[in-house]
């Protein structure tokens, strides 16, 4: 029984040593694979970064060229539109001035007619007012005379 225990312990230790050695080899292998993979990833990132930088620079140069062309074209079109706009503005200003002159002359004529009409209406109303005043004055005078005569006759 002792021999068997010693033998099992010996075998177990041998197996354990082999197991630990295998574990260490696997750990080193995994570390090497991870390092290699990490270095490949770093290299890939550097290559991608450089490629993107190149592609962005190229795209930016094309963008700036297109932008410059568009700016020149818009400037050209704007200048042409501005010339047309200024001509239209001048025509409109002259047209408005003519319309305003006509409107002003019509307003002046209308004011003169209105003034004459109001003067006529006022004179007519004034004549009627004065006539009504004269009638009222004469009526009141007649009533006063009648009251006076009635009072004198009543006192006698």
C-alpha positions in Angstrom: 0.0 0.0 0.0 2.9 2.4 0.8 4.5 1.7 -2.6 1.3 2.3 -4.3 0.8 5.6 -2.5 4.4 6.6 -3.3 3.9 5.5 -6.9 0.7 7.5 -7.3 2.3 10.5 -5.7 5.2 10.2 -8.1 3.0 9.8 -11.1 0.7 12.6 -9.9 3.8 14.9 -9.5 5.1 13.9 -12.9 1.7 14.7 -14.4 1.5 17.9 -12.4 4.9 19.0 -13.7 3.9 18.1 -17.2 0.6 19.9 -16.8 2.3 23.0 -15.4 4.9 22.9 -18.2 2.1 22.6 -20.7 0.2 25.4 -19.1 3.3 27.7 -19.2 4.0 26.8 -22.8 0.3 27.5 -23.7 0.4 30.8 -21.8 3.7 31.8 -23.6 2.2 30.7 -26.9 -1.0 32.7 -26.3 1.1 35.7 -25.2 3.2 35.5 -28.4 0.0 35.1 -30.5 -1.6 38.1 -28.7 1.6 40.2 -29.2 1.7 39.2 -32.9 -2.0 40.0 -33.3 -1.6 43.3 -31.4 1.4 44.3 -33.6 -0.7 43.4 -36.7 -3.6 45.5 -35.4 -1.2 48.4 -34.7 0.3 48.1 -38.2 -3.2 47.9 -39.7 -4.3 51.0 -37.8 -1.2 52.9 -38.9 -1.9 51.9 -42.5 -5.6 52.8 -42.3 -4.7 56.1 -40.7 -2.2 57.0 -43.4 -4.6 55.8 -46.1 -7.5 57.8 -44.7 -5.3 60.9 -44.3 -4.3 60.5 -48.0 -7.9 60.0 -49.1 -9.1 62.9 -47.0 -6.4 65.2 -48.4 -7.3 64.2 -51.9 -11.0 64.7 -51.3 -10.3 68.1 -49.6 -8.3 69.2 -52.6 -11.1 68.2 -55.0 -13.6 69.9 -52.7 -11.7 73.1 -52.6 -11.3 73.1 -56.4 -15.0 72.6 -56.8 -15.7 75.3 -54.2 -13.5 77.7 -56.0 -15.2 77.0 -59.4 -18.6 77.3 -57.8 -17.6 80.6 -56.1 -16.4 82.1 -59.4 -19.6 80.9 -61.2 -21.9 82.3 -58.5 -20.0 85.6 -58.7 -20.4 85.7 -62.4 -24.1 84.9 -62.3 -24.6 87.4 -59.4 -22.9 90.2 -61.4 -25.2 89.5 -64.3 -28.3 89.3 -62.1 -27.2 92.6 -60.4 -26.9 94.4 -63.7 -30.4 93.2 -64.6 -31.7 94.1 -61.1 -30.3 97.6 -61.3 -31.8 98.2 -64.8 -35.2 96.9 -63.5 -34.8 99.1 -60.4 -34.2 102.2 -62.5 -37.2 101.4 -64.7 -39.4 100.8 -61.7 -38.2 104.0 -60.0 -39.1 106.1 -63.1 -42.4 104.3 -63.4 -43.2 105.0 -59.7 -42.2 108.7 -60.1 -44.6 109.0 -63.1 -47.4 107.3 -61.1 -46.7 109.5 -58.1 -46.7 112.6 -60.2 -50.1 111.6 -61.7 -51.4 110.7 -58.3 -50.2 114.0 -56.9 -51.8 116.0 -59.7 -55.1 114.1 -59.2 -54.9 114.7 -55.4 -54.3 118.4 -56.0 -57.3 118.5 -58.4 -59.4 116.6 -56.0 -58.4 118.9 -53.1 -59.4 121.9 -55.2 -62.7 120.4 -56.1 -63.4 119.4 -52.5 -62.4 122.8 -51.3 -64.8 124.5 -53.8 -67.6 122.0 -52.9 -67.1 122.5 -49.2 -67.1 126.3 -49.6 -70.4 126.0 -51.6 -72.0 123.7 -49.0 -70.8 125.9 -46.2 -72.2 129.1 -47.8 -75.5 127.3 -48.5 -75.7 126.1 -44.9 -74.7 129.5 -43.7 -77.5 131.2 -45.7 -80.0 128.6 -44.4 -78.7 129.1 -40.9 -79.0 132.9 -41.2 -82.5 132.5 -42.6 -83.5 130.2 -39.8 -82.0 132.6 -37.3 -84.0 135.5 -38.8 -87.2 133.5 -38.7 -86.6 132.5 -35.1 -85.8 136.0 -34.1 -88.9 137.4 -35.8 -91.0 134.6 -34.2 -89.7 135.2 -30.8 -90.2 139.0 -31.3 -93.8 138.3 -32.3 -94.5 136.1 -29.3 -92.9 138.7 -27.0 -95.1 141.4 -28.5 -98.2 139.3 -28.1 -97.3 138.5 -24.4 -96.5 142.2 -23.8 -99.8 143.3 -25.4 -101.7 140.6 -23.4 -100.0 141.7 -20.1 -100.9 145.4 -20.8 -104.4 144.5 -21.6 -104.7 142.3 -18.5 -103.4 145.2 -16.3 -105.9 147.7 -17.6 
